[in-house]
Amino acid sequence: AVISPQDPTLLIGSSLVATCTVSPDFPLKAEDLYWTLNGRRLPAASYAALGPSTLSQSGDNLVCHSRDGGILAGSCLYVGLPPEKPVNITCWSKNMKDLTCKWAPGTEGETFLHTNYTLKYKLRWYGRDNTCQEYHTAGPYSCPIPK
């Protein structure tokens, strides 16, 4: 069996719709399955969607079981808040050709979510957006921008 989505990352307070797909080789029907969240069986009424009051912490374990209690599939739910936006963004050039930008990440607080930052820039006001390719070469939370 397979749970979809597998190991999703969710915003605190959001809902989740998950499916447990069983191989056609198993003679199981939907009424032969049940869900548990952190070891507690979920009421059948919640099978359509786990609501905001159900998902509260990172590391929640959602498991699909067969009627006899056998585990068919599991998924780890990562629940949290996004971090604050980066602050103190500064850019400078030592030789008027190359530019280096640095920033301080926003406080993570209780985000519990892995965060990647993307620095985008334009070489000219009318140019297309470019994305930094070499993060952290000038220190943590930094990006060198070539001439």
N, C-alpha and C positions, 0 to 999 in steps of 0.2 A: 504494500500500500504506500501511497505518497500523499503528504499533506502539502497543500498549496495555499498561500505562499509559504515557502520554507524559510524559517528563521527571519521573519520580517522585522523591520525597524518601524516603530509606530510612535506618534506624538501622544503624550499623556492626554487622555480624554477623547481619543479617537476610537472609532469602532473597527472591528476586524471581521471580515467574512472569509472563512477558511473552508477548504474542501478536503475530504479524505477520499481519494480515488483508489479503489481496490481492483486488483488484477482480475480480468474475466475468468481466470482459472479458479478463483475462489468462489464458491456458491453463496456469496453474501449479498444481501440487499440492504438498502439504507436503514430499514427498521432493525437490522441485525447489528448496527453500530451505535456506539455512544462515545462522548468526549469527556475527558477530564482536564482540569486546569489546576496545576500544582497538586495533583493527587486527589482532588475533589471532583466527584462526578457532577457535570453540568446538567441542569434541568433541560429536558427536551425542548422547552419553549425557547431557550437561548441558542439552540443549534443554528438558527438562521444567521445570527450576528452576535458577537460579543460586544457589549456596549461600553460606554465610557466608564461606568462604575465597576466593570469587571476587570479591566486591564489597568493595573496601577503600578506595577514595578517591573524593572528590567529583570530578565531571567525567568519570567513566567514560562512554565512548561505546558504546552498544549499537546495532548496525546489522544489519538484515535484508537478505540478498542473494539474488539469483536464482542458479541453478546456474552461469551463465556469468560470475558475479562482479559483475553489475550491482547497484547500490545501489537497494533498493526503499523503505526507510524507515529513519530513525534516531531515537534517543532519548538524551538526556543524563541520566545517573543522578547524583543528588545524595546523597552518603553522608556521614553524620557522627553525632555524639553530641548529645543535647539539652544545652542549657546548664544550669548550676546554677540553683536557684530564686533569685528576687530576695531581697535582704537589706535590713536597715535600713528597714523599712516604717514610715513615720511619717505621722500625720495631725494637723492642727491647724486651729483656727478663730480668725480675728481678731475676728469680730463675733458669735459664738455662733449664727450662722445658716448661713453657708456653711462648707464643710469642704474642705481641700485635702490630698491625700495624695501622698507622694513615696516612691520606693524606689530602691535601687541594683540594677542587673541583676546576676545571678550571673555569675561569670567565664565567658567563652566558651571559654577554652582552645582545644581543637582541635575545636570543634563543627562548623564548616563549614556549619551550617544557619542560614538566616535565621529569626529568632525574633520573634514578636509577643507582647507581654504584654497580658493582659486583667485589669482591675481590676473586681471585682464587689463590690457593697455592698447593704445593706438600709437603708431609711430608718427602719424600726422593727424590733425584734427579730422580730416575727411577720410582717413584710412580705415581699414577693416580692424575688427577686434583681434588681438593676439592674446594668447594665454601663456603665462610663465611656464617655462620648460624645466628650469633648474632651481627648484626650491631649496632653501637652506644652505646654499653654497657660501653665502656671506653671513651666516649665522642663523639662529632659529627664526622662523617667520620672516624670511627674506627672499628676494628674487632679484638677480641681476638681469638688466634689460640691455642687450647689445645695441650698438649704434644704429 
